[in-house]
Amino acid sequence: MKTTSYLAHESVKPHKERVHTKIIRGLRKIKKGTFEDIANACGLKDQQVWKRLSELKRQDKIIEDGIRICDDSGRPRTIWKIID
């Protein structure tokens, strides 16, 4: 791992749990959505959300629930939902 990547990761560590909680609250509001939808629902930036989704998936808190094509870019976006 690059030194800059390591340092960036270390600087985020103390805030991860708070960000995870915000993401889960946002998903509870909207039931399911892309990282952009979740970011809008919980008041975080897009990159704050998409960087944490794989962690929440590994913790068995969320799962993938399909794909939606982004209107702006035409690229596929994963739809996420909370595991009940």
mmCIF file of the N, C-alpha and C atoms, coordinates in Angstrom:
data_MODEL
# 
_entry.id   MODEL 
# 
loop_
_atom_site.group_PDB 
_atom_site.id 
_atom_site.type_symbol 
_atom_site.label_atom_id 
_atom_site.label_alt_id 
_atom_site.label_comp_id 
_atom_site.label_asym_id 
_atom_site.label_entity_id 
_atom_site.label_seq_id 
_atom_site.pdbx_PDB_ins_code 
_atom_site.Cartn_x 
_atom_site.Cartn_y 
_atom_site.Cartn_z 
_atom_site.occupancy 
_atom_site.B_iso_or_equiv 
_atom_site.pdbx_formal_charge 
_atom_site.auth_seq_id 
_atom_site.auth_comp_id 
_atom_site.auth_asym_id 
_atom_site.auth_atom_id 
_atom_site.pdbx_PDB_model_num 
ATOM 1   N N  . MET A 1 1  ? 0.851   -1.173 0.000   1.00 0.00 ? 1  MET A N  1 
ATOM 2   C CA . MET A 1 1  ? 0.000   0.000  0.000   1.00 0.00 ? 1  MET A CA 1 
ATOM 3   C C  . MET A 1 1  ? 0.898   1.237  0.000   1.00 0.00 ? 1  MET A C  1 
ATOM 4   N N  . LYS A 1 2  ? 0.528   2.216  -0.805  1.00 0.00 ? 2  LYS A N  1 
ATOM 5   C CA . LYS A 1 2  ? 1.290   3.466  -0.844  1.00 0.00 ? 2  LYS A CA 1 
ATOM 6   C C  . LYS A 1 2  ? 1.204   4.180  0.501   1.00 0.00 ? 2  LYS A C  1 
ATOM 7   N N  . THR A 1 3  ? 2.247   4.911  0.817   1.00 0.00 ? 3  THR A N  1 
ATOM 8   C CA . THR A 1 3  ? 2.269   5.661  2.078   1.00 0.00 ? 3  THR A CA 1 
ATOM 9   C C  . THR A 1 3  ? 1.107   6.636  2.152   1.00 0.00 ? 3  THR A C  1 
ATOM 10  N N  . THR A 1 4  ? 0.814   7.319  1.049   1.00 0.00 ? 4  THR A N  1 
ATOM 11  C CA . THR A 1 4  ? -0.285  8.293  1.067   1.00 0.00 ? 4  THR A CA 1 
ATOM 12  C C  . THR A 1 4  ? -1.624  7.604  1.274   1.00 0.00 ? 4  THR A C  1 
ATOM 13  N N  . SER A 1 5  ? -1.808  6.427  0.663   1.00 0.00 ? 5  SER A N  1 
ATOM 14  C CA . SER A 1 5  ? -3.052  5.675  0.857   1.00 0.00 ? 5  SER A CA 1 
ATOM 15  C C  . SER A 1 5  ? -3.188  5.236  2.308   1.00 0.00 ? 5  SER A C  1 
ATOM 16  N N  . TYR A 1 6  ? -2.101  4.761  2.872   1.00 0.00 ? 6  TYR A N  1 
ATOM 17  C CA . TYR A 1 6  ? -2.108  4.330  4.264   1.00 0.00 ? 6  TYR A CA 1 
ATOM 18  C C  . TYR A 1 6  ? -2.458  5.493  5.192   1.00 0.00 ? 6  TYR A C  1 
ATOM 19  N N  . LEU A 1 7  ? -1.819  6.627  4.971   1.00 0.00 ? 7  LEU A N  1 
ATOM 20  C CA . LEU A 1 7  ? -2.082  7.804  5.810   1.00 0.00 ? 7  LEU A CA 1 
ATOM 21  C C  . LEU A 1 7  ? -3.520  8.281  5.662   1.00 0.00 ? 7  LEU A C  1 
ATOM 22  N N  . ALA A 1 8  ? -4.035  8.254  4.445   1.00 0.00 ? 8  ALA A N  1 
ATOM 23  C CA . ALA A 1 8  ? -5.430  8.655  4.224   1.00 0.00 ? 8  ALA A CA 1 
ATOM 24  C C  . ALA A 1 8  ? -6.370  7.719  4.970   1.00 0.00 ? 8  ALA A C  1 
ATOM 25  N N  . HIS A 1 9  ? -6.104  6.420  4.888   1.00 0.00 ? 9  HIS A N  1 
ATOM 26  C CA . HIS A 1 9  ? -6.941  5.446  5.585   1.00 0.00 ? 9  HIS A CA 1 
ATOM 27  C C  . HIS A 1 9  ? -6.879  5.646  7.094   1.00 0.00 ? 9  HIS A C  1 
ATOM 28  N N  . GLU A 1 10 ? -5.705  5.867  7.617   1.00 0.00 ? 10 GLU A N  1 
ATOM 29  C CA . GLU A 1 10 ? -5.548  6.089  9.057   1.00 0.00 ? 10 GLU A CA 1 
ATOM 30  C C  . GLU A 1 10 ? -6.303  7.336  9.520   1.00 0.00 ? 10 GLU A C  1 
ATOM 31  N N  . SER A 1 11 ? -6.343  8.360  8.693   1.00 0.00 ? 11 SER A N  1 
ATOM 32  C CA . SER A 1 11 ? -7.032  9.597  9.080   1.00 0.00 ? 11 SER A CA 1 
ATOM 33  C C  . SER A 1 11 ? -8.548  9.424  9.110   1.00 0.00 ? 11 SER A C  1 
ATOM 34  N N  . VAL A 1 12 ? -9.056  8.444  8.377   1.00 0.00 ? 12 VAL A N  1 
ATOM 35  C CA . VAL A 1 12 ? -10.501 8.204  8.305   1.00 0.00 ? 12 VAL A CA 1 
ATOM 36  C C  . VAL A 1 12 ? -10.974 7.264  9.410   1.00 0.00 ? 12 VAL A C  1 
ATOM 37  N N  . LYS A 1 13 ? -10.108 6.396  9.881   1.00 0.00 ? 13 LYS A N  1 
ATOM 38  C CA . LYS A 1 13 ? -10.482 5.365  10.856  1.00 0.00 ? 13 LYS A CA 1 
ATOM 39  C C  . LYS A 1 13 ? -11.344 5.860  12.017  1.00 0.00 ? 13 LYS A C  1 
ATOM 40  N N  . PRO A 1 14 ? -10.980 6.965  12.682  1.00 0.00 ? 14 PRO A N  1 
ATOM 41  C CA . PRO A 1 14 ? -11.784 7.399  13.829  1.00 0.00 ? 14 PRO A CA 1 
ATOM 42  C C  . PRO A 1 14 ? -13.215 7.809  13.465  1.00 0.00 ? 14 PRO A C  1 
ATOM 43  N N  . HIS A 1 15 ? -13.476 8.051  12.192  1.00 0.00 ? 15 HIS A N  1 
ATOM 44  C CA . HIS A 1 15 ? -14.785 8.550  11.767  1.00 0.00 ? 15 HIS A CA 1 
ATOM 45  C C  . HIS A 1 15 ? -15.639 7.490  11.078  1.00 0.00 ? 15 HIS A C  1 
ATOM 46  N N  . LYS A 1 16 ? -15.082 6.319  10.831  1.00 0.00 ? 16 LYS A N  1 
ATOM 47  C CA . LYS A 1 16 ? -15.791 5.297  10.059  1.00 0.00 ? 16 LYS A CA 1 
ATOM 48  C C  . LYS A 1 16 ? -17.127 4.901  10.676  1.00 0.00 ? 16 LYS A C  1 
ATOM 49  N N  . GLU A 1 17 ? -17.142 4.649  11.965  1.00 0.00 ? 17 GLU A N  1 
ATOM 50  C CA . GLU A 1 17 ? -18.373 4.188  12.613  1.00 0.00 ? 17 GLU A CA 1 
ATOM 51  C C  . GLU A 1 17 ? -19.486 5.220  12.482  1.00 0.00 ? 17 GLU A C  1 
ATOM 52  N N  . ARG A 1 18 ? -19.144 6.486  12.642  1.00 0.00 ? 18 ARG A N  1 
ATOM 53  C CA . ARG A 1 18 ? -20.131 7.561  12.495  1.00 0.00 ? 18 ARG A CA 1 
ATOM 54  C C  . ARG A 1 18 ? -20.672 7.600  11.069  1.00 0.00 ? 18 ARG A C  1 
ATOM 55  N N  . VAL A 1 19 ? -19.785 7.446  10.094  1.00 0.00 ? 19 VAL A N  1 
ATOM 56  C CA . VAL A 1 19 ? -20.203 7.452  8.689   1.00 0.00 ? 19 VAL A CA 1 
ATOM 57  C C  . VAL A 1 19 ? -21.065 6.229  8.398   1.00 0.00 ? 19 VAL A C  1 
ATOM 58  N N  . HIS A 1 20 ? -20.676 5.066  8.908   1.00 0.00 ? 20 HIS A N  1 
ATOM 59  C CA . HIS A 1 20 ? -21.483 3.857  8.731   1.00 0.00 ? 20 HIS A CA 1 
ATOM 60  C C  . HIS A 1 20 ? -22.894 4.073  9.270   1.00 0.00 ? 20 HIS A C  1 
ATOM 61  N N  . THR A 1 21 ? -22.994 4.660  10.450  1.00 0.00 ? 21 THR A N  1 
ATOM 62  C CA . THR A 1 21 ? -24.299 4.912  11.068  1.00 0.00 ? 21 THR A CA 1 
ATOM 63  C C  . THR A 1 21 ? -25.139 5.847  10.204  1.00 0.00 ? 21 THR A C  1 
ATOM 64  N N  . LYS A 1 22 ? -24.539 6.901  9.686   1.00 0.00 ? 22 LYS A N  1 
ATOM 65  C CA . LYS A 1 22 ? -25.270 7.830  8.820   1.00 0.00 ? 22 LYS A CA 1 
ATOM 66  C C  . LYS A 1 22 ? -25.760 7.138  7.552   1.00 0.00 ? 22 LYS A C  1 
ATOM 67  N N  . ILE A 1 23 ? -24.919 6.290  6.972   1.00 0.00 ? 23 ILE A N  1 
ATOM 68  C CA . ILE A 1 23 ? -25.308 5.573  5.757   1.00 0.00 ? 23 ILE A CA 1 
ATOM 69  C C  . ILE A 1 23 ? -26.498 4.657  6.036   1.00 0.00 ? 23 ILE A C  1 
ATOM 70  N N  . ILE A 1 24 ? -26.451 3.920  7.132   1.00 0.00 ? 24 ILE A N  1 
ATOM 71  C CA . ILE A 1 24 ? -27.554 3.019  7.491   1.00 0.00 ? 24 ILE A CA 1 
ATOM 72  C C  . ILE A 1 24 ? -28.833 3.820  7.726   1.00 0.00 ? 24 ILE A C  1 
ATOM 73  N N  . ARG A 1 25 ? -28.740 4.943  8.418   1.00 0.00 ? 25 ARG A N  1 
ATOM 74  C CA . ARG A 1 25 ? -29.926 5.789  8.642   1.00 0.00 ? 25 ARG A CA 1 
ATOM 75  C C  . ARG A 1 25 ? -30.496 6.293  7.320   1.00 0.00 ? 25 ARG A C  1 
ATOM 76  N N  . GLY A 1 26 ? -29.611 6.715  6.422   1.00 0.00 ? 26 GLY A N  1 
ATOM 77  C CA . GLY A 1 26 ? -30.058 7.174  5.109   1.00 0.00 ? 26 GLY A CA 1 
ATOM 78  C C  . GLY A 1 26 ? -30.758 6.074  4.337   1.00 0.00 ? 26 GLY A C  1 
ATOM 79  N N  . LEU A 1 27 ? -30.201 4.868  4.374   1.00 0.00 ? 27 LEU A N  1 
ATOM 80  C CA . LEU A 1 27 ? -30.830 3.738  3.682   1.00 0.00 ? 27 LEU A CA 1 
ATOM 81  C C  . LEU A 1 27 ? -32.167 3.366  4.313   1.00 0.00 ? 27 LEU A C  1 
ATOM 82  N N  . ARG A 1 28 ? -32.280 3.476  5.620   1.00 0.00 ? 28 ARG A N  1 
ATOM 83  C CA . ARG A 1 28 ? -33.571 3.198  6.270   1.00 0.00 ? 28 ARG A CA 1 
ATOM 84  C C  . ARG A 1 28 ? -34.644 4.167  5.767   1.00 0.00 ? 28 ARG A C  1 
ATOM 85  N N  . LYS A 1 29 ? -34.249 5.408  5.529   1.00 0.00 ? 29 LYS A N  1 
ATOM 86  C CA . LYS A 1 29 ? -35.196 6.413  5.021   1.00 0.00 ? 29 LYS A CA 1 
ATOM 87  C C  . LYS A 1 29 ? -35.698 6.074  3.628   1.00 0.00 ? 29 LYS A C  1 
ATOM 88  N N  . ILE A 1 30 ? -34.777 5.694  2.741   1.00 0.00 ? 30 ILE A N  1 
ATOM 89  C CA . ILE A 1 30 ? -35.143 5.513  1.332   1.00 0.00 ? 30 ILE A CA 1 
ATOM 90  C C  . ILE A 1 30 ? -35.387 4.053  0.950   1.00 0.00 ? 30 ILE A C  1 
ATOM 91  N N  . LYS A 1 31 ? -35.145 3.128  1.861   1.00 0.00 ? 31 LYS A N  1 
ATOM 92  C CA . LYS A 1 31 ? -35.326 1.680  1.677   1.00 0.00 ? 31 LYS A CA 1 
ATOM 93  C C  . LYS A 1 31 ? -34.248 1.050  0.804   1.00 0.00 ? 31 LYS A C  1 
ATOM 94  N N  . LYS A 1 32 ? -33.946 1.636  -0.356  1.00 0.00 ? 32 LYS A N  1 
ATOM 95  C CA . LYS A 1 32 ? -32.855 1.152  -1.194  1.00 0.00 ? 32 LYS A CA 1 
ATOM 96  C C  . LYS A 1 32 ? -32.465 2.245  -2.169  1.00 0.00 ? 32 LYS A C  1 
ATOM 97  N N  . GLY A 1 33 ? -31.204 2.189  -2.646  1.00 0.00 ? 33 GLY A N  1 
ATOM 98  C CA . GLY A 1 33 ? -30.757 3.204  -3.582  1.00 0.00 ? 33 GLY A CA 1 
ATOM 99  C C  . GLY A 1 33 ? -29.286 3.081  -3.921  1.00 0.00 ? 33 GLY A C  1 
ATOM 100 N N  . THR A 1 34 ? -28.861 3.904  -4.866  1.00 0.00 ? 34 THR A N  1 
ATOM 101 C CA . THR A 1 34 ? -27.462 3.959  -5.281  1.00 0.00 ? 34 THR A CA 1 
ATOM 102 C C  . THR A 1 34 ? -26.673 4.783  -4.266  1.00 0.00 ? 34 THR A C  1 
ATOM 103 N N  . PHE A 1 35 ? -25.359 4.811  -4.441  1.00 0.00 ? 35 PHE A N  1 
ATOM 104 C CA . PHE A 1 35 ? -24.551 5.597  -3.505  1.00 0.00 ? 35 PHE A CA 1 
ATOM 105 C C  . PHE A 1 35 ? -24.940 7.069  -3.551  1.00 0.00 ? 35 PHE A C  1 
ATOM 106 N N  . GLU A 1 36 ? -25.357 7.556  -4.728  1.00 0.00 ? 36 GLU A N  1 
ATOM 107 C CA . GLU A 1 36 ? -25.791 8.962  -4.819  1.00 0.00 ? 36 GLU A CA 1 
ATOM 108 C C  . GLU A 1 36 ? -27.083 9.185  -4.037  1.00 0.00 ? 36 GLU A C  1 
ATOM 109 N N  . ASP A 1 37 ? -28.028 8.247  -4.172  1.00 0.00 ? 37 ASP A N  1 
ATOM 110 C CA . ASP A 1 37 ? -29.293 8.339  -3.436  1.00 0.00 ? 37 ASP A CA 1 
ATOM 111 C C  . ASP A 1 37 ? -29.039 8.330  -1.926  1.00 0.00 ? 37 ASP A C  1 
ATOM 112 N N  . ILE A 1 38 ? -28.168 7.433  -1.507  1.00 0.00 ? 38 ILE A N  1 
ATOM 113 C CA . ILE A 1 38 ? -27.855 7.305  -0.079  1.00 0.00 ? 38 ILE A CA 1 
ATOM 114 C C  . ILE A 1 38 ? -27.181 8.577  0.432   1.00 0.00 ? 38 ILE A C  1 
ATOM 115 N N  . ALA A 1 39 ? -26.240 9.107  -0.334  1.00 0.00 ? 39 ALA A N  1 
ATOM 116 C CA . ALA A 1 39 ? -25.547 10.338 0.063   1.00 0.00 ? 39 ALA A CA 1 
ATOM 117 C C  . ALA A 1 39 ? -26.540 11.480 0.241   1.00 0.00 ? 39 ALA A C  1 
ATOM 118 N N  . ASN A 1 40 ? -27.475 11.614 -0.687  1.00 0.00 ? 40 ASN A N  1 
ATOM 119 C CA . ASN A 1 40 ? -28.495 12.663 -0.573  1.00 0.00 ? 40 ASN A CA 1 
ATOM 120 C C  . ASN A 1 40 ? -29.369 12.462 0.659   1.00 0.00 ? 40 ASN A C  1 
ATOM 121 N N  . ALA A 1 41 ? -29.701 11.211 0.962   1.00 0.00 ? 41 ALA A N  1 
ATOM 122 C CA . ALA A 1 41 ? -30.583 10.918 2.094   1.00 0.00 ? 41 ALA A CA 1 
ATOM 123 C C  . ALA A 1 41 ? -29.912 11.138 3.444   1.00 0.00 ? 41 ALA A C  1 
ATOM 124 N N  . CYS A 1 42 ? -28.584 10.980 3.504   1.00 0.00 ? 42 CYS A N  1 
ATOM 125 C CA . CYS A 1 42 ? -27.921 11.068 4.812   1.00 0.00 ? 42 CYS A CA 1 
ATOM 126 C C  . CYS A 1 42 ? -27.032 12.295 4.970   1.00 0.00 ? 42 CYS A C  1 
ATOM 127 N N  . GLY A 1 43 ? -26.946 13.134 3.939   1.00 0.00 ? 43 GLY A N  1 
ATOM 128 C CA . GLY A 1 43 ? -26.186 14.372 4.063   1.00 0.00 ? 43 GLY A CA 1 
ATOM 129 C C  . GLY A 1 43 ? -24.680 14.218 3.964   1.00 0.00 ? 43 GLY A C  1 
ATOM 130 N N  . LEU A 1 44 ? -24.225 13.139 3.348   1.00 0.00 ? 44 LEU A N  1 
ATOM 131 C CA . LEU A 1 44 ? -22.794 12.942 3.137   1.00 0.00 ? 44 LEU A CA 1 
ATOM 132 C C  . LEU A 1 44 ? -22.448 13.189 1.673   1.00 0.00 ? 44 LEU A C  1 
ATOM 133 N N  . LYS A 1 45 ? -21.163 13.305 1.386   1.00 0.00 ? 45 LYS A N  1 
ATOM 134 C CA . LYS A 1 45 ? -20.705 13.434 0.005   1.00 0.00 ? 45 LYS A CA 1 
ATOM 135 C C  . LYS A 1 45 ? -20.705 12.049 -0.640  1.00 0.00 ? 45 LYS A C  1 
ATOM 136 N N  . ASP A 1 46 ? -20.888 12.027 -1.966  1.00 0.00 ? 46 ASP A N  1 
ATOM 137 C CA . ASP A 1 46 ? -20.909 10.753 -2.694  1.00 0.00 ? 46 ASP A CA 1 
ATOM 138 C C  . ASP A 1 46 ? -19.724 9.867  -2.341  1.00 0.00 ? 46 ASP A C  1 
ATOM 139 N N  . GLN A 1 47 ? -18.511 10.449 -2.365  1.00 0.00 ? 47 GLN A N  1 
ATOM 140 C CA . GLN A 1 47 ? -17.317 9.633  -2.125  1.00 0.00 ? 47 GLN A CA 1 
ATOM 141 C C  . GLN A 1 47 ? -17.238 9.120  -0.697  1.00 0.00 ? 47 GLN A C  1 
ATOM 142 N N  . GLN A 1 48 ? -17.839 9.824  0.250   1.00 0.00 ? 48 GLN A N  1 
ATOM 143 C CA . GLN A 1 48 ? -17.868 9.323  1.625   1.00 0.00 ? 48 GLN A CA 1 
ATOM 144 C C  . GLN A 1 48 ? -18.714 8.056  1.701   1.00 0.00 ? 48 GLN A C  1 
ATOM 145 N N  . VAL A 1 49 ? -19.748 7.992  0.876   1.00 0.00 ? 49 VAL A N  1 
ATOM 146 C CA . VAL A 1 49 ? -20.649 6.839  0.894   1.00 0.00 ? 49 VAL A CA 1 
ATOM 147 C C  . VAL A 1 49 ? -20.061 5.661  0.124   1.00 0.00 ? 49 VAL A C  1 
ATOM 148 N N  . TRP A 1 50 ? -19.685 5.858  -1.143  1.00 0.00 ? 50 TRP A N  1 
ATOM 149 C CA . TRP A 1 50 ? -19.259 4.691  -1.925  1.00 0.00 ? 50 TRP A CA 1 
ATOM 150 C C  . TRP A 1 50 ? -18.016 4.034  -1.359  1.00 0.00 ? 50 TRP A C  1 
ATOM 151 N N  . LYS A 1 51 ? -17.176 4.796  -0.677  1.00 0.00 ? 51 LYS A N  1 
ATOM 152 C CA . LYS A 1 51 ? -15.968 4.207  -0.095  1.00 0.00 ? 51 LYS A CA 1 
ATOM 153 C C  . LYS A 1 51 ? -16.278 3.307  1.104   1.00 0.00 ? 51 LYS A C  1 
ATOM 154 N N  . ARG A 1 52 ? -17.424 3.459  1.711   1.00 0.00 ? 52 ARG A N  1 
ATOM 155 C CA . ARG A 1 52 ? -17.778 2.692  2.904   1.00 0.00 ? 52 ARG A CA 1 
ATOM 156 C C  . ARG A 1 52 ? -18.737 1.539  2.605   1.00 0.00 ? 52 ARG A C  1 
ATOM 157 N N  . LEU A 1 53 ? -19.344 1.501  1.423   1.00 0.00 ? 53 LEU A N  1 
ATOM 158 C CA . LEU A 1 53 ? -20.353 0.481  1.138   1.00 0.00 ? 53 LEU A CA 1 
ATOM 159 C C  . LEU A 1 53 ? -19.789 -0.936 1.170   1.00 0.00 ? 53 LEU A C  1 
ATOM 160 N N  . SER A 1 54 ? -18.584 -1.138 0.666   1.00 0.00 ? 54 SER A N  1 
ATOM 161 C CA . SER A 1 54 ? -17.999 -2.488 0.691   1.00 0.00 ? 54 SER A CA 1 
ATOM 162 C C  . SER A 1 54 ? -17.749 -2.947 2.132   1.00 0.00 ? 54 SER A C  1 
ATOM 163 N N  . GLU A 1 55 ? -17.404 -2.012 3.005   1.00 0.00 ? 55 GLU A N  1 
ATOM 164 C CA . GLU A 1 55 ? -17.209 -2.363 4.418   1.00 0.00 ? 55 GLU A CA 1 
ATOM 165 C C  . GLU A 1 55 ? -18.527 -2.815 5.041   1.00 0.00 ? 55 GLU A C  1 
ATOM 166 N N  . LEU A 1 56 ? -19.591 -2.083 4.773   1.00 0.00 ? 56 LEU A N  1 
ATOM 167 C CA . LEU A 1 56 ? -20.901 -2.449 5.311   1.00 0.00 ? 56 LEU A CA 1 
ATOM 168 C C  . LEU A 1 56 ? -21.383 -3.776 4.730   1.00 0.00 ? 56 LEU A C  1 
ATOM 169 N N  . LYS A 1 57 ? -21.048 -4.036 3.473   1.00 0.00 ? 57 LYS A N  1 
ATOM 170 C CA . LYS A 1 57 ? -21.398 -5.320 2.862   1.00 0.00 ? 57 LYS A CA 1 
ATOM 171 C C  . LYS A 1 57 ? -20.645 -6.454 3.552   1.00 0.00 ? 57 LYS A C  1 
ATOM 172 N N  . ARG A 1 58 ? -19.352 -6.280 3.808   1.00 0.00 ? 58 ARG A N  1 
ATOM 173 C CA . ARG A 1 58 ? -18.556 -7.307 4.498   1.00 0.00 ? 58 ARG A CA 1 
ATOM 174 C C  . ARG A 1 58 ? -19.059 -7.549 5.921   1.00 0.00 ? 58 ARG A C  1 
ATOM 175 N N  . GLN A 1 59 ? -19.655 -6.532 6.530   1.00 0.00 ? 59 GLN A N  1 
ATOM 176 C CA . GLN A 1 59 ? -20.211 -6.664 7.883   1.00 0.00 ? 59 GLN A CA 1 
ATOM 177 C C  . GLN A 1 59 ? -21.618 -7.261 7.860   1.00 0.00 ? 59 GLN A C  1 
ATOM 178 N N  . ASP A 1 60 ? -22.091 -7.636 6.673   1.00 0.00 ? 60 ASP A N  1 
ATOM 179 C CA . ASP A 1 60 ? -23.439 -8.201 6.493   1.00 0.00 ? 60 ASP A CA 1 
ATOM 180 C C  . ASP A 1 60 ? -24.539 -7.260 6.963   1.00 0.00 ? 60 ASP A C  1 
ATOM 181 N N  . LYS A 1 61 ? -24.347 -5.969 6.740   1.00 0.00 ? 61 LYS A N  1 
ATOM 182 C CA . LYS A 1 61 ? -25.369 -4.981 7.080   1.00 0.00 ? 61 LYS A CA 1 
ATOM 183 C C  . LYS A 1 61 ? -26.176 -4.560 5.855   1.00 0.00 ? 61 LYS A C  1 
ATOM 184 N N  . ILE A 1 62 ? -25.566 -4.628 4.668   1.00 0.00 ? 62 ILE A N  1 
ATOM 185 C CA . ILE A 1 62 ? -26.253 -4.256 3.433   1.00 0.00 ? 62 ILE A CA 1 
ATOM 186 C C  . ILE A 1 62 ? -25.948 -5.293 2.351   1.00 0.00 ? 62 ILE A C  1 
ATOM 187 N N  . ILE A 1 63 ? -26.828 -5.327 1.332   1.00 0.00 ? 63 ILE A N  1 
ATOM 188 C CA . ILE A 1 63 ? -26.615 -6.212 0.186   1.00 0.00 ? 63 ILE A CA 1 
ATOM 189 C C  . ILE A 1 63 ? -26.933 -5.460 -1.099  1.00 0.00 ? 63 ILE A C  1 
ATOM 190 N N  . GLU A 1 64 ? -26.403 -5.995 -2.190  1.00 0.00 ? 64 GLU A N  1 
ATOM 191 C CA . GLU A 1 64 ? -26.721 -5.460 -3.504  1.00 0.00 ? 64 GLU A CA 1 
ATOM 192 C C  . GLU A 1 64 ? -28.128 -5.906 -3.875  1.00 0.00 ? 64 GLU A C  1 
ATOM 193 N N  . ASP A 1 65 ? -28.902 -5.005 -4.493  1.00 0.00 ? 65 ASP A N  1 
ATOM 194 C CA . ASP A 1 65 ? -30.294 -5.309 -4.817  1.00 0.00 ? 65 ASP A CA 1 
ATOM 195 C C  . ASP A 1 65 ? -30.624 -4.904 -6.253  1.00 0.00 ? 65 ASP A C  1 
ATOM 196 N N  . GLY A 1 66 ? -29.670 -5.037 -7.144  1.00 0.00 ? 66 GLY A N  1 
ATOM 197 C CA . GLY A 1 66 ? -29.922 -4.720 -8.540  1.00 0.00 ? 66 GLY A CA 1 
ATOM 198 C C  . GLY A 1 66 ? -29.002 -3.635 -9.053  1.00 0.00 ? 66 GLY A C  1 
ATOM 199 N N  . ILE A 1 67 ? -29.301 -3.217 -10.277 1.00 0.00 ? 67 ILE A N  1 
ATOM 200 C CA . ILE A 1 67 ? -28.498 -2.197 -10.953 1.00 0.00 ? 67 ILE A CA 1 
ATOM 201 C C  . ILE A 1 67 ? -29.435 -1.192 -11.602 1.00 0.00 ? 67 ILE A C  1 
ATOM 202 N N  . ARG A 1 68 ? -29.023 0.078  -11.572 1.00 0.00 ? 68 ARG A N  1 
ATOM 203 C CA . ARG A 1 68 ? -29.746 1.154  -12.256 1.00 0.00 ? 68 ARG A CA 1 
ATOM 204 C C  . ARG A 1 68 ? -28.732 1.886  -13.126 1.00 0.00 ? 68 ARG A C  1 
ATOM 205 N N  . ILE A 1 69 ? -29.151 2.281  -14.310 1.00 0.00 ? 69 ILE A N  1 
ATOM 206 C CA . ILE A 1 69 ? -28.273 3.035  -15.198 1.00 0.00 ? 69 ILE A CA 1 
ATOM 207 C C  . ILE A 1 69 ? -28.354 4.514  -14.818 1.00 0.00 ? 69 ILE A C  1 
ATOM 208 N N  . CYS A 1 70 ? -27.207 5.139  -14.639 1.00 0.00 ? 70 CYS A N  1 
ATOM 209 C CA . CYS A 1 70 ? -27.125 6.552  -14.277 1.00 0.00 ? 70 CYS A CA 1 
ATOM 210 C C  . CYS A 1 70 ? -27.585 7.401  -15.458 1.00 0.00 ? 70 CYS A C  1 
ATOM 211 N N  . ASP A 1 71 ? -28.498 8.330  -15.210 1.00 0.00 ? 71 ASP A N  1 
ATOM 212 C CA . ASP A 1 71 ? -29.005 9.213  -16.265 1.00 0.00 ? 71 ASP A CA 1 
ATOM 213 C C  . ASP A 1 71 ? -27.907 10.081 -16.859 1.00 0.00 ? 71 ASP A C  1 
ATOM 214 N N  . ASP A 1 72 ? -27.002 10.571 -16.025 1.00 0.00 ? 72 ASP A N  1 
ATOM 215 C CA . ASP A 1 72 ? -25.957 11.488 -16.494 1.00 0.00 ? 72 ASP A CA 1 
ATOM 216 C C  . ASP A 1 72 ? -24.864 10.788 -17.298 1.00 0.00 ? 72 ASP A C  1 
ATOM 217 N N  . SER A 1 73 ? -24.343 9.699  -16.766 1.00 0.00 ? 73 SER A N  1 
ATOM 218 C CA . SER A 1 73 ? -23.180 9.058  -17.392 1.00 0.00 ? 73 SER A CA 1 
ATOM 219 C C  . SER A 1 73 ? -23.526 7.846  -18.251 1.00 0.00 ? 73 SER A C  1 
ATOM 220 N N  . GLY A 1 74 ? -24.705 7.275  -18.038 1.00 0.00 ? 74 GLY A N  1 
ATOM 221 C CA . GLY A 1 74 ? -25.068 6.052  -18.747 1.00 0.00 ? 74 GLY A CA 1 
ATOM 222 C C  . GLY A 1 74 ? -24.405 4.809  -18.180 1.00 0.00 ? 74 GLY A C  1 
ATOM 223 N N  . ARG A 1 75 ? -23.712 4.967  -17.064 1.00 0.00 ? 75 ARG A N  1 
ATOM 224 C CA . ARG A 1 75 ? -22.997 3.847  -16.446 1.00 0.00 ? 75 ARG A CA 1 
ATOM 225 C C  . ARG A 1 75 ? -23.888 3.152  -15.411 1.00 0.00 ? 75 ARG A C  1 
ATOM 226 N N  . PRO A 1 76 ? -23.668 1.851  -15.219 1.00 0.00 ? 76 PRO A N  1 
ATOM 227 C CA . PRO A 1 76 ? -24.470 1.129  -14.225 1.00 0.00 ? 76 PRO A CA 1 
ATOM 228 C C  . PRO A 1 76 ? -24.096 1.525  -12.798 1.00 0.00 ? 76 PRO A C  1 
ATOM 229 N N  . ARG A 1 77 ? -25.086 1.585  -11.948 1.00 0.00 ? 77 ARG A N  1 
ATOM 230 C CA . ARG A 1 77 ? -24.905 1.875  -10.524 1.00 0.00 ? 77 ARG A CA 1 
ATOM 231 C C  . ARG A 1 77 ? -25.564 0.754  -9.724  1.00 0.00 ? 77 ARG A C  1 
ATOM 232 N N  . THR A 1 78 ? -24.871 0.262  -8.726  1.00 0.00 ? 78 THR A N  1 
ATOM 233 C CA . THR A 1 78 ? -25.426 -0.767 -7.849  1.00 0.00 ? 78 THR A CA 1 
ATOM 234 C C  . THR A 1 78 ? -26.475 -0.146 -6.943  1.00 0.00 ? 78 THR A C  1 
ATOM 235 N N  . ILE A 1 79 ? -27.569 -0.864 -6.770  1.00 0.00 ? 79 ILE A N  1 
ATOM 236 C CA . ILE A 1 79 ? -28.607 -0.464 -5.818  1.00 0.00 ? 79 ILE A CA 1 
ATOM 237 C C  . ILE A 1 79 ? -28.369 -1.279 -4.543  1.00 0.00 ? 79 ILE A C  1 
ATOM 238 N N  . TRP A 1 80 ? -28.364 -0.592 -3.419  1.00 0.00 ? 80 TRP A N  1 
ATOM 239 C CA . TRP A 1 80 ? -28.087 -1.209 -2.122  1.00 0.00 ? 80 TRP A CA 1 
ATOM 240 C C  . TRP A 1 80 ? -29.324 -1.181 -1.246  1.00 0.00 ? 80 TRP A C  1 
ATOM 241 N N  . LYS A 1 81 ? -29.441 -2.171 -0.348  1.00 0.00 ? 81 LYS A N  1 
ATOM 242 C CA . LYS A 1 81 ? -30.500 -2.153 0.664   1.00 0.00 ? 81 LYS A CA 1 
ATOM 243 C C  . LYS A 1 81 ? -29.981 -2.797 1.938   1.00 0.00 ? 81 LYS A C  1 
ATOM 244 N N  . ILE A 1 82 ? -30.659 -2.501 3.020   1.00 0.00 ? 82 ILE A N  1 
ATOM 245 C CA . ILE A 1 82 ? -30.284 -3.044 4.330   1.00 0.00 ? 82 ILE A CA 1 
ATOM 246 C C  . ILE A 1 82 ? -30.745 -4.491 4.421   1.00 0.00 ? 82 ILE A C  1 
ATOM 247 N N  . ILE A 1 83 ? -29.923 -5.334 5.041   1.00 0.00 ? 83 ILE A N  1 
ATOM 248 C CA . ILE A 1 83 ? -30.317 -6.715 5.304   1.00 0.00 ? 83 ILE A CA 1 
ATOM 249 C C  . ILE A 1 83 ? -31.247 -6.696 6.506   1.00 0.00 ? 83 ILE A C  1 
ATOM 250 N N  . ASP A 1 84 ? -32.415 -7.267 6.331   1.00 0.00 ? 84 ASP A N  1 
ATOM 251 C CA . ASP A 1 84 ? -33.407 -7.281 7.421   1.00 0.00 ? 84 ASP A CA 1 
ATOM 252 C C  . ASP A 1 84 ? -33.169 -8.389 8.402   1.00 0.00 ? 84 ASP A C  1 
# 
